[in-house]
Amino acid sequence: MTLEIQQIPVLRDNYVYLLREPGSGAVGVVDPSVAGPVLDALRARNWKLTHIINTHHHADHTGGNLELKAATEAIVVGPLADRARIPGIDVALGDGDTFGFGAETATVYDVPGHTRGHIAYWFRDSQALFCGDTLFIMGCGRLFEGTPQQMWNSLGKLKRLPPETRIYCAHEYTQANARFALTVEPKNGALVERAKRVDRMRAAGEPTVPGTLAEELATNPFLRADLPALQQAMGAPGDPVATFAAIRRAKDDF
């Protein structure tokens, strides 16, 4: 792994990430909800912020942009499709673009569904995906501005990444997600065991993020809507989009 990644818990359940590429000294912050804890973490490590990296426009992902930019002169990077709603944006990126971060390069994916302009960043060399609120550990984001078809297509892009990819999502929702997932696939042995492990981790005050894509493919019902058994259980045989939509509606009401 090339990137140094520091996880900063903020607000009630958000995660902000500090990234450092040691060869160049480039330092980025992903989805800074608030500036104070980020500035404290930078001072503690004697790091200079060079990039502010946003996945989407929601205030709990961009609320610290302007204060951090004013304090550090960092470059704000965010989604081209939603540039009008990203405070302080300097560099706008879209599907298939690459983002150079020191010696590391991220591939950018448009992943609409949660919002219309959501993007994700995949750092191949570090096997790290920063996916905001599109994919959660054993969950996915609510469809505030998109359709089930859009979100299923977006998740499909992420499903094709290498299984060892680590999922750095933006919220600690895992315990509730696991409880819901068990209502969808109660006989999924991998899910049952993972839910128990998550309960132990949360009881010990440990973060459940990141997880691996391999674990998600085995336990996240939103990634499994193309499985015939799950389609049958959700009353939509042969239709992954309708199956995904049914799972999402059930989660919204859970």
Residue pairs with C-beta under 8 A, 6 or more apart in sequence:
1 125
1 126
1 127
1 128
2 21
2 22
2 23
2 103
2 104
2 123
2 125
2 126
3 19
3 20
3 21
3 104
3 123
3 126
3 128
4 19
4 20
4 21
4 22
5 17
5 18
5 19
5 126
5 128
5 168
6 17
6 18
6 19
6 20
6 41
6 45
7 15
7 16
7 17
7 168
7 207
7 209
8 15
8 16
8 17
8 18
8 37
8 38
8 41
9 15
9 16
9 172
9 207
10 16
10 33
10 34
10 37
11 33
11 34
11 60
13 171
13 172
13 173
14 31
14 33
14 60
14 170
14 171
15 168
15 169
15 170
15 171
15 172
15 207
15 209
16 29
16 30
16 31
16 32
16 33
16 37
16 38
16 64
16 170
17 29
17 30
17 31
17 130
17 168
18 27
18 28
18 29
18 30
18 38
18 41
18 42
18 45
18 47
19 26
19 27
19 28
19 29
19 30
19 53
19 101
20 26
20 27
20 28
20 45
20 47
21 27
21 101
21 102
21 103
21 104
23 102
23 103
24 102
24 103
25 48
25 50
25 102
26 50
26 51
26 101
26 102
27 42
27 47
27 48
27 49
27 50
27 51
28 49
28 50
28 51
28 52
28 53
28 101
29 38
29 49
29 51
29 52
29 53
29 64
29 68
29 74
30 53
30 54
30 55
30 121
30 130
30 168
30 170
31 53
31 54
31 55
31 60
31 61
31 62
31 130
31 132
31 170
32 38
32 52
32 61
32 62
32 63
32 64
32 65
32 68
33 59
33 60
33 61
33 63
33 64
34 63
34 64
35 63
35 64
35 67
35 68
35 71
36 64
38 49
38 64
38 68
39 68
39 71
41 47
42 48
42 49
42 72
48 72
49 68
49 71
49 72
49 74
50 72
50 74
50 75
51 74
51 75
51 76
51 77
51 101
52 64
52 65
52 68
52 69
52 74
52 75
52 76
52 77
52 88
53 77
53 78
53 99
53 121
53 130
54 61
54 62
54 65
54 76
54 77
54 78
54 79
54 86
54 89
55 61
55 78
55 79
55 118
55 119
55 120
55 121
55 130
55 131
55 132
55 133
55 134
55 170
56 79
56 82
56 114
56 115
56 117
56 118
56 119
56 132
56 133
57 78
57 79
57 82
57 85
57 86
57 115
57 117
58 115
58 133
60 170
61 132
61 133
61 170
62 78
62 86
62 87
65 76
65 86
65 87
65 88
66 87
66 88
68 74
69 76
69 88
75 90
75 91
76 86
76 87
76 88
76 89
76 90
76 91
77 89
77 90
77 91
77 92
77 93
77 99
78 86
78 89
78 91
78 92
78 93
78 119
79 86
79 92
79 93
79 94
79 110
79 117
79 118
79 119
80 92
80 93
80 94
80 97
80 117
81 94
81 110
81 112
81 116
81 117
81 119
82 115
82 116
82 117
82 118
83 89
83 92
83 117
85 117
86 92
91 99
93 99
93 108
93 119
94 108
94 110
94 119
95 108
95 109
95 110
95 119
96 107
96 108
96 109
97 107
97 108
98 105
98 106
98 107
98 108
99 105
99 106
99 108
99 121
101 123
104 123
104 125
104 126
105 123
105 124
105 125
106 121
106 122
106 123
106 130
107 121
107 122
107 124
108 119
108 120
108 121
108 122
109 119
109 120
109 121
109 122
109 154
109 157
109 158
110 118
110 119
110 154
111 118
111 119
111 120
111 131
111 134
111 154
111 155
111 157
111 158
112 118
112 145
112 146
112 150
112 151
112 154
113 134
113 140
113 141
113 143
113 145
113 146
113 147
113 150
113 151
113 154
113 155
114 132
114 133
114 134
114 140
114 141
114 142
114 143
114 144
114 145
114 146
114 151
115 133
115 144
115 145
115 146
116 145
116 146
118 132
118 133
118 134
118 141
118 154
119 132
120 129
120 130
120 131
120 132
120 134
120 135
120 157
120 158
121 129
121 130
122 128
122 129
122 130
122 161
122 165
123 129
123 130
127 162
127 164
127 165
127 166
128 165
128 166
128 168
128 210
129 135
129 158
129 161
129 165
129 166
129 167
129 168
129 213
130 168
131 158
131 167
131 168
131 169
131 170
132 141
132 169
132 170
133 141
133 169
133 170
133 171
134 140
134 141
134 151
134 154
134 155
134 158
135 141
135 155
135 158
135 167
135 169
135 216
135 220
135 222
135 223
136 169
136 171
136 173
136 174
136 177
137 167
137 169
137 173
137 174
137 177
137 208
137 209
137 210
137 211
137 216
137 220
138 174
138 177
138 178
138 181
138 191
138 194
138 198
138 211
138 216
138 219
138 220
138 221
139 173
139 174
139 176
139 177
139 180
139 181
139 220
139 222
139 251
140 151
140 155
140 220
140 222
140 248
141 151
142 248
142 252
143 150
143 151
143 248
146 154
148 241
148 242
148 244
148 245
148 248
149 241
151 244
151 248
152 225
152 240
152 241
152 244
155 222
155 223
155 244
158 213
159 213
159 217
159 223
161 213
162 213
163 212
163 213
163 214
163 217
164 212
164 213
164 214
165 212
165 213
166 210
166 211
166 212
166 213
167 209
167 210
167 211
167 212
167 213
167 216
168 209
168 210
169 209
169 210
172 207
172 208
172 209
174 198
174 202
174 208
174 209
174 211
175 198
175 199
175 202
175 208
176 254
177 220
178 191
178 194
178 195
178 198
178 199
178 219
179 195
179 254
180 221
180 250
180 251
180 254
181 188
181 191
181 195
181 219
181 220
181 221
182 188
182 191
182 192
182 195
183 250
183 254
184 221
184 230
184 233
184 234
184 247
184 250
185 191
185 221
185 224
185 230
185 233
186 192
188 218
188 219
190 215
190 218
190 219
191 218
191 219
194 215
194 218
194 219
198 208
201 207
201 208
202 208
216 223
217 223
217 224
221 230
221 247
222 244
222 247
222 248
224 230
225 231
225 234
225 240
225 241
225 243
225 244
225 247
226 240
226 243
228 237
228 238
230 243
231 237
231 238
231 239
231 240
231 243
234 242
234 243
234 246
234 247
235 246
236 242
236 243
236 246
